[in-house]
Amino acid sequence: MADQSNLDETTRTELEAAAFRTLVAHLRERTDVQNIDLMNLAGFCRNCLSKWYRAAAEDKGLDLDYEQAREIVYGMPYGAWKAKHQAEATADQKAAFDAQAKP
């Protein structure tokens, strides 16, 4: 296993940024994977990534609202993505999501 302690901050940041861009590109291609499926399996979804992106921008003093961040993650305005790709959650998907929320 590679020792990450020898990576300088710039290289580490570049690698993390490349991994994030690859993840976002993958999620843009996998429109068949619904956000509720991501939430049920991984505990995060495209909207979570958008919120994290917006928070990171805010930490840097940048003015980026949630809708702008979602467009970055989705590759188009969220409303357009939702209309084109989002299906109504099934009863099983909703039940699995609700079960996660309970302690």
C-alpha positions in Angstrom: 0.0 0.0 0.0 1.3 3.4 -0.9 2.4 5.7 1.9 0.3 8.8 1.6 2.4 10.7 4.2 5.0 11.5 1.5 2.5 13.3 -0.7 2.7 17.0 -0.7 -0.5 19.0 -0.1 -0.8 20.1 -3.7 -0.4 16.5 -5.1 -2.9 15.1 -2.6 -5.4 17.8 -3.5 -5.0 17.2 -7.2 -5.5 13.4 -6.7 -8.6 14.1 -4.6 -10.0 16.5 -7.2 -9.4 14.0 -10.0 -11.2 11.3 -8.0 -14.1 13.7 -7.4 -14.3 14.6 -11.0 -14.3 10.9 -12.0 -17.1 10.2 -9.5 -19.2 13.0 -10.8 -18.7 12.0 -14.4 -19.6 8.4 -13.4 -22.8 9.5 -11.7 -23.7 11.7 -14.7 -23.4 8.6 -16.9 -25.3 6.3 -14.6 -28.6 8.1 -14.7 -30.3 4.8 -14.1 -29.0 4.9 -10.6 -31.6 6.8 -8.6 -30.6 9.1 -5.7 -32.7 7.0 -3.3 -30.7 3.9 -4.3 -27.5 5.8 -3.6 -28.8 6.9 -0.2 -30.0 3.4 0.7 -26.7 1.8 -0.3 -24.1 4.4 0.5 -25.7 7.0 2.7 -25.2 9.8 0.2 -26.4 10.9 -3.1 -25.9 13.5 -5.8 -27.7 16.1 -3.7 -25.3 15.4 -0.8 -22.3 15.9 -3.1 -23.9 19.2 -4.2 -24.2 20.3 -0.6 -20.7 19.4 0.2 -19.4 21.2 -2.9 -21.4 24.3 -1.9 -20.0 24.1 1.7 -16.5 23.9 0.4 -17.1 26.9 -1.8 -18.5 28.8 1.1 -15.4 27.8 3.2 -13.3 29.5 0.5 -15.5 32.6 0.6 -17.1 31.9 -2.8 -20.7 32.8 -3.5 -22.2 29.5 -4.9 -25.7 28.6 -4.1 -27.2 25.1 -3.8 -28.8 25.2 -7.3 -25.5 26.2 -8.9 -23.7 23.4 -7.0 -26.4 20.9 -8.1 -25.9 21.9 -11.8 -22.1 21.3 -11.4 -22.8 17.8 -10.0 -25.8 16.9 -12.3 -24.3 18.4 -15.4 -27.5 20.3 -16.0 -30.1 22.2 -14.0 -31.6 19.8 -11.4 -35.2 20.3 -12.6 -34.1 19.2 -16.1 -32.3 16.1 -14.7 -35.2 15.2 -12.5 -37.7 15.4 -15.3 -35.5 13.4 -17.6 -34.1 10.8 -15.3 -35.7 10.6 -11.9 -38.4 7.9 -11.4 -40.9 7.8 -8.5 -39.4 5.9 -5.6 -40.9 2.5 -5.1 -42.5 1.4 -1.8 -39.5 -0.8 -1.2 -37.1 2.0 -1.8 -39.0 4.3 0.5 -39.2 1.6 3.2 -35.5 1.0 3.0 -34.8 4.7 3.3 -37.1 5.1 6.3 -35.6 2.1 8.0 -32.1 3.7 7.8 -33.4 6.9 9.4 -34.5 5.1 12.5 -31.9 4.4 15.3 
